[in-house]
Amino acid sequence: MASAIVRRRLPGDLTEKGDRDLTSEVDFAVEHAVREFLRTRTPSLGILGEEEGMSFGESNELVWILDPIDGTINFIRGMPLCAVSLALASHDQPVLGVIDLPFLDVRYSATLGTGAYRNGQRIYASKTSSLGEAIVAVGDYAVGENANTRNQTRLAITHDLAEIALRIRMLGSAAIDLAWLAEGRIDASVTLSNNPWDMAAGVILAREAGAVVRDRDGSDYSLRSGVTLAAAPDLMSDFLRLISRAESRSTA
């Protein structure tokens, strides 16, 4: 339903949410439609959406988390790398995730303990063990308050990756970063922010495909994590060290 809205509608009027941060009429249309659907089917569950915030249910142990369009800027400019991302979370951990890529006709899905799937076919994270052989996705640079300061770390990480990684990619959608990590198209991803609607569905996909997802200190990812680092299992130790060194240098 959400993907059909994205495919058939133009972005429409744009709303500025902050410095270089836009949302479209379609973002709001998708979130409204999905919220109404979920309220009808699961009325006791809370819903957290990027555009409309939190709606509390009778039980908030299980909460839907929705990004109506992840990669809105791509969508606005007619680029096909955007996604509808929906997760179900329990106690700060995603337990179900669905990511639709409307213009690529692809659906990724995962539930806790059952594996990750692309259009119904099982997928697995890569077995890459060397950063020199890794394609690494980097999240968007910061905008808004203190962007220049916050981007020092992002630039330091990009600099260090450029010296060793096979390739660096900035796709403009955290959901696609993690879905493609789950599918083995890329080998690691770093997002120095953690809006739950951006990350939750992709995190359960990556985990169920065999990837590892960590916070900056190496602890397991949760919805309260500060950053989101994901990688093939044999890459994570080296990846964490590179991120830590770059962060230390940028804040020295």
ABEGO torsion letter per residue (X at the ends): XAAAAAAABBAEBBBBAEBGBBBBAAAAAAAAAAAAAAAAABAABBBBBAAAEBBBBABAABBBBBBABBGAAAAAAGBABBBBBBBBBBGGBBABBBBBBAAAGBBBBBBBGAEBBBGGBBBBBBABABAAABBBBBBBBBBEBGAAAAAAAAAAAAAAAAAABABBBBAGBAAAAAAAAAAGABABBBBABBBAAAAAAAAAAAAAAGBBBBBAAGBBBBAABABBBBBBAAAAAAAAAAAAAAAAAAAX
